[in-house]
């Protein structure tokens, strides 16, 4: 028979007791660590909820400001039309002068020349290659664009 009928050694019982104490301490430490992690997660959740609340408030303010801006733009358009009408019924902008090629001294005769950087096609300030009047730049035109040359 392989089983020893002798009484268990006291040092073995002491080692078992010590090991059980270490396991209990480790379990307690793990429980405390889990509680700390849970508390940290709860704190983060509160922060996230507060940030969501602030974002919703900011979105509401942005919507309100956008509505105010649209209203101001509409009022500006109405005022511009009223001013133009008050100036003699003129409701369209006057076209900018268009540049032509270089002129000789005889042709200038006191006429105004185009400033540097002004487009020779439409009279606005941009390079000729970026002018929306060119068919090659049709894809660059904004929605609602109307030619200045017509």
Secondary structure, 3 states (H helix, E strand, C coil): CCCCCCCCCHHHHHHHHHHHHHHHHHHHHHHHHHHHHHHHHHHHHHHHHHHHHHHHHHHHHHHHHHHHHHHHHHHHHHHHHHHHHHCCCCCCCCCCCCCCCCCCHHHHCCCCCCCCCECCCCCCECCHHHCCCCHHHHHHCCCCCCCCCC
